[in-house]
C-alpha cells in the first residue's frame, strides 16, 4: 500500500475540518456502511435508516472541529447513530424489530450506492 493511501483518511479529516466538502464526502464514504447498517438494525426500515444516517452525518459535520484524530470518529458516530435511532424509535415501540429475526443483517451495495447518490425510494 502506498504512503499516500495510508495518509489519505487522516488528511481527509484535516481538510474536512477546514471546510473541504469533498473531504467530508470521503469521511462519509468511509463510515456510511457502519452507520447505515446500525440504523437499519435498530429501525428496521431502509427509509428510516437513511434518515437516521443523514442526521448522524449532519451531527458529524457540525462537530468536526472537535475531532483531532480519525480514530475518534468511528465510536462517536456509532453512539450518535444509536442515539438518533432511540430518539426516533420513541418509548412505546420495539426499537430493534429485526434483531430477533436475523443477527446477520446485510445491506446490499446498491442500497448504499442509491443512498449516497441521493436517489429516493
C-alpha positions as CSV (number, residue, x, y, z in Angstrom):
1,X,0.0,0.0,0.0
2,X,1.3,3.4,-0.9
3,X,2.1,6.1,1.7
4,X,-0.5,8.3,0.1
5,X,-3.2,5.7,0.6
6,X,-2.3,5.4,4.3
7,X,-2.3,9.1,4.9
8,X,-5.4,9.9,2.8
9,X,-8.0,9.3,5.6
10,X,-6.2,11.4,8.2
11,X,-5.7,14.1,5.6
12,X,-9.4,13.9,4.8
13,X,-10.2,14.8,8.4
14,X,-7.9,17.8,8.4
15,X,-9.3,19.0,5.1
16,X,-12.9,18.5,6.2
17,X,-12.2,20.5,9.3
18,X,-11.1,23.3,7.1
19,X,-14.4,23.1,5.1
20,X,-13.5,20.9,2.2
21,X,-16.7,19.3,1.1
22,X,-15.0,16.6,-1.0
23,X,-13.0,15.6,2.1
24,X,-16.2,15.3,4.2
25,X,-17.7,13.1,1.5
26,X,-14.7,10.9,1.8
27,X,-15.2,10.6,5.5
28,X,-18.9,9.8,4.9
29,X,-17.9,7.0,2.4
30,X,-15.5,5.6,5.0
31,X,-18.3,5.3,7.6
32,X,-21.5,5.1,5.6
33,X,-21.9,1.3,5.7
34,X,-21.3,1.2,9.5
35,X,-23.9,4.0,10.1
36,X,-26.5,2.7,7.7
37,X,-26.2,-0.9,9.0
38,X,-26.5,0.2,12.6
39,X,-29.5,2.3,11.8
40,X,-31.2,-0.4,9.8
41,X,-30.8,-2.9,12.6
42,X,-32.3,-0.6,15.1
43,X,-35.1,0.9,13.0
44,X,-35.9,-2.0,10.6
45,X,-36.8,0.0,7.5
46,X,-34.3,1.3,4.9
47,X,-36.1,4.6,4.6
48,X,-35.9,5.3,8.3
49,X,-32.3,4.1,8.4
50,X,-31.4,6.5,5.6
51,X,-33.0,9.4,7.5
52,X,-31.2,8.5,10.7
53,X,-27.9,8.2,8.8
54,X,-28.4,11.6,7.3
55,X,-29.0,13.0,10.8
56,X,-25.9,11.3,12.2
57,X,-23.7,12.7,9.4
58,X,-25.2,16.1,9.8
59,X,-24.2,16.0,13.5
60,X,-20.7,14.8,12.5
61,X,-20.4,17.8,10.1
62,X,-21.4,20.2,12.9
63,X,-18.9,18.7,15.3
64,X,-15.9,18.2,13.0
65,X,-13.8,20.7,14.9
66,X,-13.9,18.6,18.0
67,X,-12.0,15.7,16.3
68,X,-8.2,15.7,16.2
69,X,-7.7,12.1,15.1
70,X,-9.6,9.9,12.6
71,X,-9.8,7.1,15.2
72,X,-12.1,9.3,17.3
73,X,-14.8,9.4,14.7
74,X,-16.0,5.8,14.4
75,X,-17.1,5.2,18.1
76,X,-18.6,8.7,18.3
77,X,-20.5,8.2,15.1
78,X,-21.8,4.8,16.3
79,X,-23.1,6.3,19.5
80,X,-24.7,9.2,17.7
81,X,-26.4,6.8,15.3
82,X,-27.8,4.8,18.2
83,X,-29.0,7.9,20.0
84,X,-30.7,9.2,16.8
85,X,-32.4,5.8,16.4
86,X,-33.5,5.8,20.1
87,X,-35.0,9.2,19.7
88,X,-36.9,8.3,16.6
89,X,-38.0,4.9,18.0
90,X,-40.0,6.5,20.8
91,X,-40.6,4.8,24.1
92,X,-43.6,2.8,23.1
93,X,-42.3,0.8,20.1
94,X,-39.9,-2.0,19.5
95,X,-36.6,-0.4,18.9
96,X,-34.9,-3.5,17.4
97,X,-37.6,-5.1,15.2
98,X,-35.1,-7.1,13.1
99,X,-32.5,-8.2,15.7
100,X,-34.6,-11.2,16.7
101,X,-35.2,-12.1,13.1
102,X,-31.6,-12.1,12.0
103,X,-28.3,-11.4,13.7
104,X,-26.6,-11.1,10.3
105,X,-28.4,-8.3,8.6
106,X,-26.7,-7.4,5.3
107,X,-27.1,-4.1,3.4
108,X,-27.0,-4.6,-0.4
109,X,-24.3,-2.4,-2.0
110,X,-26.9,-1.0,-4.3
111,X,-28.8,0.4,-1.3
112,X,-25.8,2.3,-0.1
113,X,-25.0,3.5,-3.6
114,X,-28.5,4.8,-4.1
115,X,-28.4,6.5,-0.7
116,X,-25.0,8.1,-1.5
117,X,-26.3,9.4,-4.8
118,X,-29.4,10.9,-3.2
119,X,-31.9,8.7,-5.0
120,X,-35.3,8.3,-3.5
121,X,-37.1,5.0,-2.9
